[in-house]
Amino acid sequence: MITRISVLLLVGLALGLCFCIDAAAAATSLDGIWSGSGVVNPKDGVRETVRCRISYKQESEKVFGVAATCATRSRKIQQTGKLLKVGPTSYVGDFYNPGYDISGRVRVVVRASTQTVTFQSARGSGSVSLRKH
């Protein structure tokens, strides 16, 4: 009887653990639409506040496509990119902005329904904090 209860408890614990892992993975999933704000620091200009809406689409187990639209007071920016999952909640990759012919590196760290994006190119840097929709 005790062995049967022990086995049932172990099975229940294992199922509960699987559920928690699946819930945590879903909570930190990059896939979907995110929006928020931050700052851009152009090398040849003044620091500006920026608002962004970013769409991520999973292309393979560890690769995500990125399409971003961001705006400051003076301009609207559209860029695309690819990210590689390098940790449970972190991604790195490249972006390209055809309107200004700018490319650079980006890093994303996801925490539940929020993320921090930092980016850098030869023409500047910045960061934004985003929430998932």
PyMOL commands that place a pseudoatom at each C-alpha (Angstrom):
pseudoatom trace, name=CA, resn=MET, resi=1, chain=A, elem=C, hetatm=0, pos=[0.000, 0.000, 0.000]
pseudoatom trace, name=CA, resn=ILE, resi=2, chain=A, elem=C, hetatm=0, pos=[2.773, 2.453, 0.892]
pseudoatom trace, name=CA, resn=THR, resi=3, chain=A, elem=C, hetatm=0, pos=[4.643, 1.562, -2.297]
pseudoatom trace, name=CA, resn=ARG, resi=4, chain=A, elem=C, hetatm=0, pos=[1.523, 2.198, -4.385]
pseudoatom trace, name=CA, resn=ILE, resi=5, chain=A, elem=C, hetatm=0, pos=[1.026, 5.625, -2.720]
pseudoatom trace, name=CA, resn=SER, resi=6, chain=A, elem=C, hetatm=0, pos=[4.715, 6.437, -3.221]
pseudoatom trace, name=CA, resn=VAL, resi=7, chain=A, elem=C, hetatm=0, pos=[4.493, 5.564, -6.922]
pseudoatom trace, name=CA, resn=LEU, resi=8, chain=A, elem=C, hetatm=0, pos=[1.336, 7.662, -7.328]
pseudoatom trace, name=CA, resn=LEU, resi=9, chain=A, elem=C, hetatm=0, pos=[3.009, 10.597, -5.565]
pseudoatom trace, name=CA, resn=LEU, resi=10, chain=A, elem=C, hetatm=0, pos=[6.090, 10.287, -7.786]
pseudoatom trace, name=CA, resn=VAL, resi=11, chain=A, elem=C, hetatm=0, pos=[3.960, 10.133, -10.940]
pseudoatom trace, name=CA, resn=GLY, resi=12, chain=A, elem=C, hetatm=0, pos=[1.934, 13.134, -9.738]
pseudoatom trace, name=CA, resn=LEU, resi=13, chain=A, elem=C, hetatm=0, pos=[5.126, 15.047, -8.936]
pseudoatom trace, name=CA, resn=ALA, resi=14, chain=A, elem=C, hetatm=0, pos=[6.615, 14.215, -12.342]
pseudoatom trace, name=CA, resn=LEU, resi=15, chain=A, elem=C, hetatm=0, pos=[3.452, 15.352, -14.142]
pseudoatom trace, name=CA, resn=GLY, resi=16, chain=A, elem=C, hetatm=0, pos=[3.352, 18.532, -12.069]
pseudoatom trace, name=CA, resn=LEU, resi=17, chain=A, elem=C, hetatm=0, pos=[6.997, 19.213, -12.860]
pseudoatom trace, name=CA, resn=CYS, resi=18, chain=A, elem=C, hetatm=0, pos=[6.358, 18.710, -16.582]
pseudoatom trace, name=CA, resn=PHE, resi=19, chain=A, elem=C, hetatm=0, pos=[3.450, 21.143, -16.411]
pseudoatom trace, name=CA, resn=CYS, resi=20, chain=A, elem=C, hetatm=0, pos=[5.603, 23.742, -14.637]
pseudoatom trace, name=CA, resn=ILE, resi=21, chain=A, elem=C, hetatm=0, pos=[8.370, 23.394, -17.228]
pseudoatom trace, name=CA, resn=ASP, resi=22, chain=A, elem=C, hetatm=0, pos=[5.862, 23.755, -20.095]
pseudoatom trace, name=CA, resn=ALA, resi=23, chain=A, elem=C, hetatm=0, pos=[4.263, 26.804, -18.416]
pseudoatom trace, name=CA, resn=ALA, resi=24, chain=A, elem=C, hetatm=0, pos=[7.678, 28.399, -17.859]
pseudoatom trace, name=CA, resn=ALA, resi=25, chain=A, elem=C, hetatm=0, pos=[8.664, 27.777, -21.481]
pseudoatom trace, name=CA, resn=ALA, resi=26, chain=A, elem=C, hetatm=0, pos=[5.408, 29.318, -22.710]
pseudoatom trace, name=CA, resn=ALA, resi=27, chain=A, elem=C, hetatm=0, pos=[5.868, 32.320, -20.415]
pseudoatom trace, name=CA, resn=THR, resi=28, chain=A, elem=C, hetatm=0, pos=[9.353, 32.975, -21.824]
pseudoatom trace, name=CA, resn=SER, resi=29, chain=A, elem=C, hetatm=0, pos=[8.485, 32.265, -25.468]
pseudoatom trace, name=CA, resn=LEU, resi=30, chain=A, elem=C, hetatm=0, pos=[9.728, 34.924, -27.864]
pseudoatom trace, name=CA, resn=ASP, resi=31, chain=A, elem=C, hetatm=0, pos=[7.185, 34.123, -30.588]
pseudoatom trace, name=CA, resn=GLY, resi=32, chain=A, elem=C, hetatm=0, pos=[4.508, 36.812, -31.065]
pseudoatom trace, name=CA, resn=ILE, resi=33, chain=A, elem=C, hetatm=0, pos=[4.094, 40.588, -30.919]
pseudoatom trace, name=CA, resn=TRP, resi=34, chain=A, elem=C, hetatm=0, pos=[5.812, 42.803, -28.349]
pseudoatom trace, name=CA, resn=SER, resi=35, chain=A, elem=C, hetatm=0, pos=[5.769, 46.571, -27.865]
pseudoatom trace, name=CA, resn=GLY, resi=36, chain=A, elem=C, hetatm=0, pos=[7.296, 49.182, -25.604]
pseudoatom trace, name=CA, resn=SER, resi=37, chain=A, elem=C, hetatm=0, pos=[9.796, 52.002, -25.417]
pseudoatom trace, name=CA, resn=GLY, resi=38, chain=A, elem=C, hetatm=0, pos=[13.396, 52.889, -24.723]
pseudoatom trace, name=CA, resn=VAL, resi=39, chain=A, elem=C, hetatm=0, pos=[16.216, 55.066, -26.029]
pseudoatom trace, name=CA, resn=VAL, resi=40, chain=A, elem=C, hetatm=0, pos=[18.445, 55.322, -29.083]
pseudoatom trace, name=CA, resn=ASN, resi=41, chain=A, elem=C, hetatm=0, pos=[21.882, 56.930, -28.908]
pseudoatom trace, name=CA, resn=PRO, resi=42, chain=A, elem=C, hetatm=0, pos=[23.031, 57.945, -32.395]
pseudoatom trace, name=CA, resn=LYS, resi=43, chain=A, elem=C, hetatm=0, pos=[26.777, 58.598, -32.658]
pseudoatom trace, name=CA, resn=ASP, resi=44, chain=A, elem=C, hetatm=0, pos=[26.110, 61.755, -34.665]
pseudoatom trace, name=CA, resn=GLY, resi=45, chain=A, elem=C, hetatm=0, pos=[23.067, 63.082, -32.817]
pseudoatom trace, name=CA, resn=VAL, resi=46, chain=A, elem=C, hetatm=0, pos=[21.125, 63.497, -29.625]
pseudoatom trace, name=CA, resn=ARG, resi=47, chain=A, elem=C, hetatm=0, pos=[19.707, 60.706, -27.517]
pseudoatom trace, name=CA, resn=GLU, resi=48, chain=A, elem=C, hetatm=0, pos=[16.026, 60.137, -28.332]
pseudoatom trace, name=CA, resn=THR, resi=49, chain=A, elem=C, hetatm=0, pos=[13.133, 58.201, -26.863]
pseudoatom trace, name=CA, resn=VAL, resi=50, chain=A, elem=C, hetatm=0, pos=[11.890, 55.439, -29.152]
pseudoatom trace, name=CA, resn=ARG, resi=51, chain=A, elem=C, hetatm=0, pos=[8.695, 53.372, -29.232]
pseudoatom trace, name=CA, resn=CYS, resi=52, chain=A, elem=C, hetatm=0, pos=[8.740, 49.963, -30.912]
pseudoatom trace, name=CA, resn=ARG, resi=53, chain=A, elem=C, hetatm=0, pos=[6.436, 47.196, -32.020]
pseudoatom trace, name=CA, resn=ILE, resi=54, chain=A, elem=C, hetatm=0, pos=[8.308, 43.991, -32.768]
pseudoatom trace, name=CA, resn=SER, resi=55, chain=A, elem=C, hetatm=0, pos=[7.021, 40.759, -34.256]
pseudoatom trace, name=CA, resn=TYR, resi=56, chain=A, elem=C, hetatm=0, pos=[8.956, 37.522, -33.756]
pseudoatom trace, name=CA, resn=LYS, resi=57, chain=A, elem=C, hetatm=0, pos=[8.232, 34.377, -35.748]
pseudoatom trace, name=CA, resn=GLN, resi=58, chain=A, elem=C, hetatm=0, pos=[9.866, 31.085, -34.899]
pseudoatom trace, name=CA, resn=GLU, resi=59, chain=A, elem=C, hetatm=0, pos=[11.543, 29.639, -38.000]
pseudoatom trace, name=CA, resn=SER, resi=60, chain=A, elem=C, hetatm=0, pos=[13.220, 26.605, -36.450]
pseudoatom trace, name=CA, resn=GLU, resi=61, chain=A, elem=C, hetatm=0, pos=[13.945, 25.211, -33.006]
pseudoatom trace, name=CA, resn=LYS, resi=62, chain=A, elem=C, hetatm=0, pos=[16.443, 27.990, -32.205]
pseudoatom trace, name=CA, resn=VAL, resi=63, chain=A, elem=C, hetatm=0, pos=[15.994, 30.623, -34.940]
pseudoatom trace, name=CA, resn=PHE, resi=64, chain=A, elem=C, hetatm=0, pos=[13.476, 33.484, -34.941]
pseudoatom trace, name=CA, resn=GLY, resi=65, chain=A, elem=C, hetatm=0, pos=[12.728, 36.011, -37.667]
pseudoatom trace, name=CA, resn=VAL, resi=66, chain=A, elem=C, hetatm=0, pos=[12.244, 39.608, -36.512]
pseudoatom trace, name=CA, resn=ALA, resi=67, chain=A, elem=C, hetatm=0, pos=[10.286, 42.502, -38.032]
pseudoatom trace, name=CA, resn=ALA, resi=68, chain=A, elem=C, hetatm=0, pos=[10.372, 45.776, -36.103]
pseudoatom trace, name=CA, resn=THR, resi=69, chain=A, elem=C, hetatm=0, pos=[8.783, 49.178, -36.537]
pseudoatom trace, name=CA, resn=CYS, resi=70, chain=A, elem=C, hetatm=0, pos=[10.127, 51.880, -34.246]
pseudoatom trace, name=CA, resn=ALA, resi=71, chain=A, elem=C, hetatm=0, pos=[9.545, 55.625, -34.101]
pseudoatom trace, name=CA, resn=THR, resi=72, chain=A, elem=C, hetatm=0, pos=[11.222, 58.620, -32.503]
pseudoatom trace, name=CA, resn=ARG, resi=73, chain=A, elem=C, hetatm=0, pos=[9.987, 62.222, -32.665]
pseudoatom trace, name=CA, resn=SER, resi=74, chain=A, elem=C, hetatm=0, pos=[11.976, 62.733, -35.845]
pseudoatom trace, name=CA, resn=ARG, resi=75, chain=A, elem=C, hetatm=0, pos=[11.764, 59.464, -37.783]
pseudoatom trace, name=CA, resn=LYS, resi=76, chain=A, elem=C, hetatm=0, pos=[10.135, 56.094, -38.338]
pseudoatom trace, name=CA, resn=ILE, resi=77, chain=A, elem=C, hetatm=0, pos=[12.398, 53.072, -38.599]
pseudoatom trace, name=CA, resn=GLN, resi=78, chain=A, elem=C, hetatm=0, pos=[11.652, 49.638, -40.046]
pseudoatom trace, name=CA, resn=GLN, resi=79, chain=A, elem=C, hetatm=0, pos=[14.082, 46.781, -39.768]
pseudoatom trace, name=CA, resn=THR, resi=80, chain=A, elem=C, hetatm=0, pos=[14.309, 43.038, -40.015]
pseudoatom trace, name=CA, resn=GLY, resi=81, chain=A, elem=C, hetatm=0, pos=[16.605, 40.447, -38.561]
pseudoatom trace, name=CA, resn=LYS, resi=82, chain=A, elem=C, hetatm=0, pos=[17.291, 36.963, -37.273]
pseudoatom trace, name=CA, resn=LEU, resi=83, chain=A, elem=C, hetatm=0, pos=[17.857, 35.795, -33.718]
pseudoatom trace, name=CA, resn=LEU, resi=84, chain=A, elem=C, hetatm=0, pos=[19.456, 32.632, -32.396]
pseudoatom trace, name=CA, resn=LYS, resi=85, chain=A, elem=C, hetatm=0, pos=[18.384, 31.215, -29.047]
pseudoatom trace, name=CA, resn=VAL, resi=86, chain=A, elem=C, hetatm=0, pos=[21.583, 30.950, -26.975]
pseudoatom trace, name=CA, resn=GLY, resi=87, chain=A, elem=C, hetatm=0, pos=[20.084, 30.240, -23.550]
pseudoatom trace, name=CA, resn=PRO, resi=88, chain=A, elem=C, hetatm=0, pos=[16.731, 29.437, -21.945]
pseudoatom trace, name=CA, resn=THR, resi=89, chain=A, elem=C, hetatm=0, pos=[15.678, 33.109, -22.115]
pseudoatom trace, name=CA, resn=SER, resi=90, chain=A, elem=C, hetatm=0, pos=[18.345, 34.826, -24.209]
pseudoatom trace, name=CA, resn=TYR, resi=91, chain=A, elem=C, hetatm=0, pos=[18.813, 35.422, -27.931]
pseudoatom trace, name=CA, resn=VAL, resi=92, chain=A, elem=C, hetatm=0, pos=[21.440, 37.141, -30.078]
pseudoatom trace, name=CA, resn=GLY, resi=93, chain=A, elem=C, hetatm=0, pos=[21.430, 38.099, -33.713]
pseudoatom trace, name=CA, resn=ASP, resi=94, chain=A, elem=C, hetatm=0, pos=[21.662, 40.662, -36.451]
pseudoatom trace, name=CA, resn=PHE, resi=95, chain=A, elem=C, hetatm=0, pos=[19.332, 43.355, -37.756]
pseudoatom trace, name=CA, resn=TYR, resi=96, chain=A, elem=C, hetatm=0, pos=[19.179, 45.378, -40.958]
pseudoatom trace, name=CA, resn=ASN, resi=97, chain=A, elem=C, hetatm=0, pos=[17.469, 48.676, -41.672]
pseudoatom trace, name=CA, resn=PRO, resi=98, chain=A, elem=C, hetatm=0, pos=[17.189, 49.169, -45.461]
pseudoatom trace, name=CA, resn=GLY, resi=99, chain=A, elem=C, hetatm=0, pos=[15.880, 52.755, -45.185]
pseudoatom trace, name=CA, resn=TYR, resi=100, chain=A, elem=C, hetatm=0, pos=[19.094, 53.968, -43.567]
pseudoatom trace, name=CA, resn=ASP, resi=101, chain=A, elem=C, hetatm=0, pos=[21.359, 51.103, -44.730]
pseudoatom trace, name=CA, resn=ILE, resi=102, chain=A, elem=C, hetatm=0, pos=[22.265, 50.237, -41.136]
pseudoatom trace, name=CA, resn=SER, resi=103, chain=A, elem=C, hetatm=0, pos=[23.069, 46.786, -39.821]
pseudoatom trace, name=CA, resn=GLY, resi=104, chain=A, elem=C, hetatm=0, pos=[24.089, 45.715, -36.365]
pseudoatom trace, name=CA, resn=ARG, resi=105, chain=A, elem=C, hetatm=0, pos=[23.897, 43.272, -33.485]
pseudoatom trace, name=CA, resn=VAL, resi=106, chain=A, elem=C, hetatm=0, pos=[20.973, 42.724, -31.136]
pseudoatom trace, name=CA, resn=ARG, resi=107, chain=A, elem=C, hetatm=0, pos=[20.563, 40.897, -27.829]
pseudoatom trace, name=CA, resn=VAL, resi=108, chain=A, elem=C, hetatm=0, pos=[17.203, 39.935, -26.308]
pseudoatom trace, name=CA, resn=VAL, resi=109, chain=A, elem=C, hetatm=0, pos=[16.544, 38.704, -22.772]
pseudoatom trace, name=CA, resn=VAL, resi=110, chain=A, elem=C, hetatm=0, pos=[13.019, 37.509, -21.947]
pseudoatom trace, name=CA, resn=ARG, resi=111, chain=A, elem=C, hetatm=0, pos=[11.562, 37.446, -18.434]
pseudoatom trace, name=CA, resn=ALA, resi=112, chain=A, elem=C, hetatm=0, pos=[7.970, 36.128, -18.400]
pseudoatom trace, name=CA, resn=SER, resi=113, chain=A, elem=C, hetatm=0, pos=[5.898, 38.627, -20.425]
pseudoatom trace, name=CA, resn=THR, resi=114, chain=A, elem=C, hetatm=0, pos=[8.637, 41.293, -20.621]
pseudoatom trace, name=CA, resn=GLN, resi=115, chain=A, elem=C, hetatm=0, pos=[11.880, 41.527, -22.529]
pseudoatom trace, name=CA, resn=THR, resi=116, chain=A, elem=C, hetatm=0, pos=[14.887, 43.807, -22.802]
pseudoatom trace, name=CA, resn=VAL, resi=117, chain=A, elem=C, hetatm=0, pos=[16.376, 44.409, -26.224]
pseudoatom trace, name=CA, resn=THR, resi=118, chain=A, elem=C, hetatm=0, pos=[19.809, 46.004, -26.624]
pseudoatom trace, name=CA, resn=PHE, resi=119, chain=A, elem=C, hetatm=0, pos=[21.245, 46.847, -30.005]
pseudoatom trace, name=CA, resn=GLN, resi=120, chain=A, elem=C, hetatm=0, pos=[24.399, 48.326, -31.465]
pseudoatom trace, name=CA, resn=SER, resi=121, chain=A, elem=C, hetatm=0, pos=[25.632, 49.335, -34.893]
pseudoatom trace, name=CA, resn=ALA, resi=122, chain=A, elem=C, hetatm=0, pos=[28.417, 51.469, -36.321]
pseudoatom trace, name=CA, resn=ARG, resi=123, chain=A, elem=C, hetatm=0, pos=[26.004, 54.435, -36.174]
pseudoatom trace, name=CA, resn=GLY, resi=124, chain=A, elem=C, hetatm=0, pos=[24.706, 54.107, -32.608]
pseudoatom trace, name=CA, resn=SER, resi=125, chain=A, elem=C, hetatm=0, pos=[23.186, 51.994, -29.880]
pseudoatom trace, name=CA, resn=GLY, resi=126, chain=A, elem=C, hetatm=0, pos=[20.116, 51.710, -27.718]
pseudoatom trace, name=CA, resn=SER, resi=127, chain=A, elem=C, hetatm=0, pos=[17.782, 49.592, -25.670]
pseudoatom trace, name=CA, resn=VAL, resi=128, chain=A, elem=C, hetatm=0, pos=[14.051, 49.053, -25.300]
pseudoatom trace, name=CA, resn=SER, resi=129, chain=A, elem=C, hetatm=0, pos=[11.843, 47.315, -22.756]
pseudoatom trace, name=CA, resn=LEU, resi=130, chain=A, elem=C, hetatm=0, pos=[8.912, 45.467, -24.279]
pseudoatom trace, name=CA, resn=ARG, resi=131, chain=A, elem=C, hetatm=0, pos=[5.746, 43.678, -23.135]
pseudoatom trace, name=CA, resn=LYS, resi=132, chain=A, elem=C, hetatm=0, pos=[4.082, 40.785, -24.899]
pseudoatom trace, name=CA, resn=HIS, resi=133, chain=A, elem=C, hetatm=0, pos=[0.590, 41.269, -26.380]
for i in range(1, 133): cmd.bond("trace and resi %d" % i, "trace and resi %d" % (i + 1))
show_as sticks, trace
zoom trace
